[in-house]
Amino acid sequence: MDRQSGTVWRGDQTSRLPRSSGAVRGHPAPRLDQAERLESEIVTASDFARYQDDWDDLVRRALIPNVYMHPAVALAAERHGGRPVIVALAWRISGLRRVLVGAWLLGEFAERRGFFKVLDTALNRLVFAGTPVVDASLAPDVLDKLLDAIADQPNLPGTIVASDLNADERLLPCLRDVLARRRSRAMVVGRRRRAILTRQADGEISGHQEASAKQRQSFRRRSRRLAEAGIEPVALARGSEIAEAFRAFLEIEASGWKGRMEHSGWAIRLDPALEPFATEMIDGLVRAGCASIEGLRQGERWIAFSIWLRSGSRAFGWKMAYDEAFASFGPGRQLSEQVTATFLSDPALASFDSCNGSETSFHAAIWPERLELVDIVIDARRGGSVSGTLFMIVELAYRRGRSWLKAARDTVRASWRGLRPGK
């Protein structure tokens, strides 16, 4: 864990931003006329799904688009998540007209660390970003209203675990200022980095180097070998083939290393609760035009998959799997380069978040830029609370202890391997 985890933001004292958040920038003044106001509410996922058009409009104005806040994700979590989910919404009201300006999807966890009730943006291990979607021109006031919506509900926990929050100058300074106004408390309890591609205003790709002659030669060689074996690239965004392809993806993932228990059994199919959630989520996102599958296929046999999601100008890598019988063809690397080419050819996409924190992943090998993320525990109640502060302390201690135990385990394993005969 990063040594700066544990940074506390308090409304009654000045506290520095996390290192990864960049310089503090001024936020645009709220563009509200005198006759306008902001209102917030808590709704169910089913209610949220009825605001699909409002959601699509909000995404076009969003400070940071986030596909994991999409109504399709909320519905899948409500039906298959095994716990209550709520959506905090903020509206801009002008007479009889209202415009959606904020949405934050959270799950309710009744016994976190034994006995704490909290709300968490990480609904399960298939949700990789918890940044709320807010109107860029109203971000501070919208965040304030979203927190009010949660704090004002006596039946909801007032403590929020905001997992995988974008740690850049667009969001964190704004959130810190809002918490200061509320005299609330928050604590950074975790940090991570993952590969990302970003497009600058001039269209250039940040940090992206042109492929070297050796890399281009390697790509052509793999493409030629795949073609000689009758393996062709396939791109699916809509249609009946999507459902069939997703079932094939689940089978291939479960048959590979992710399906083996020595790797913690990360395959979706090994968790009875995750498969229906994933199936409904992808189906809903495909129908909304927010999910695509790029794959490799030999005749009718699927060889490899890369499933990626989209929200406005942002793309998100979700899952990748390949048939290990074809590992010598380099299908994972081939698909990573195909997805990169898709991003480069679409000027409407400003960034592509790999959603993979491993530095040994295929995307990490070819995307040099890194996205900084934080996990923050936020006390939504104005002035803070004893229970919120206590949970922050317990959560930080738990995560640090787990990190220490993992490091100790890895050290023991490495030492044991070094002592084995023949080593």
Beta strands, then each sheet from edge to edge (+ up, - down):
strand 1: 8-10
strand 2: 36-43
strand 3: 85-94
strand 4: 97-112
strand 5: 116-120
strand 6: 133-134
strand 7: 159-166
strand 8: 185-199
strand 9: 205-206
strand 10: 231-236
strand 11: 291-298
strand 12: 301-311
strand 13: 314-322
strand 14: 351-353
strand 15: 370-379
sheet 1: 1+ 8- 9+
sheet 2: 1+ 8- 14+ 13+ 12- 11+ 10-
sheet 3: 1+ 8- 15+ 7- 5- 4+ 3- 2+
sheet 4: 1+ 8- 15+ 7- 5- 4+ 6-
end
